[in-house]
Amino acid sequence: MILGPLDDIAMPGSKGYLLEDGREIFVVRHAGGTHAYLNRCPHTGSPLDWVPDQFLDLDKAHIQCATHDARFRLHDGFCVKGPCAGGALTPLALDIREGVLHLGD
């Protein structure tokens, strides 16, 4: 499934997507790579963002849950701070071909 151009996401930055099947996901772009995750906090199941496309903390060093301030590593979604510490976001397969983001199966 095509998500759109990679250049639609700032470096570093993030962007949310609503899939045809109703799932909400987001993509994080940073110096270490580009990663996709299900937009669901492992602690409560709630979406991570309150403001569209804002999934990163102010320093853009971690993914941040807006509900309870949990922090997750950018490259693997592992929770390093908050009530779900030791848990992780659900990663999704992502390919970049000719500057276009493709969500894997």
Secondary structure as the mmCIF struct_conf table of DSSP 4:
data_model
#
loop_
_struct_conf.conf_type_id
_struct_conf.id
_struct_conf.beg_label_comp_id
_struct_conf.beg_label_asym_id
_struct_conf.beg_label_seq_id
_struct_conf.end_label_comp_id
_struct_conf.end_label_asym_id
_struct_conf.end_label_seq_id
STRN STRN1 ILE A 2 PRO A 5
HELX_RH_3T_P HELX_RH_3T_P1 LEU A 6 ASP A 8
BEND BEND1 ILE A 9 ILE A 9
BEND BEND2 MET A 11 PRO A 12
STRN STRN2 GLY A 13 LEU A 18
TURN_TY1_P TURN_TY1_P1 GLU A 20 ASP A 21
BEND BEND3 GLY A 22 GLY A 22
STRN STRN3 GLU A 24 HIS A 30
TURN_TY1_P TURN_TY1_P2 ALA A 31 GLY A 32
STRN STRN4 GLY A 33 LEU A 38
BEND BEND4 ASN A 39 ASN A 39
TURN_TY1_P TURN_TY1_P3 PRO A 42 THR A 44
BEND BEND5 LEU A 48 LEU A 48
BEND BEND6 TRP A 50 VAL A 51
TURN_TY1_P TURN_TY1_P4 PRO A 52 ASP A 53
STRN STRN5 LEU A 56 LEU A 56
TURN_TY1_P TURN_TY1_P5 LEU A 58 ASP A 59
BEND BEND7 LYS A 60 HIS A 62
STRN STRN6 ILE A 63 GLN A 64
TURN_TY1_P TURN_TY1_P6 ALA A 66 HIS A 68
STRN STRN7 ARG A 71 PHE A 72
TURN_TY1_P TURN_TY1_P7 LEU A 74 ASP A 76
STRN STRN8 PHE A 78 PHE A 78
STRN STRN9 CYS A 79 LYS A 81
BEND BEND8 GLY A 82 GLY A 82
TURN_TY1_P TURN_TY1_P8 PRO A 83 GLY A 86
STRN STRN10 ALA A 88 ALA A 88
STRN STRN11 PRO A 91 LEU A 92
STRN STRN12 LEU A 94 ARG A 97
TURN_TY1_P TURN_TY1_P9 GLU A 98 GLY A 99
STRN STRN13 VAL A 100 LEU A 103
#
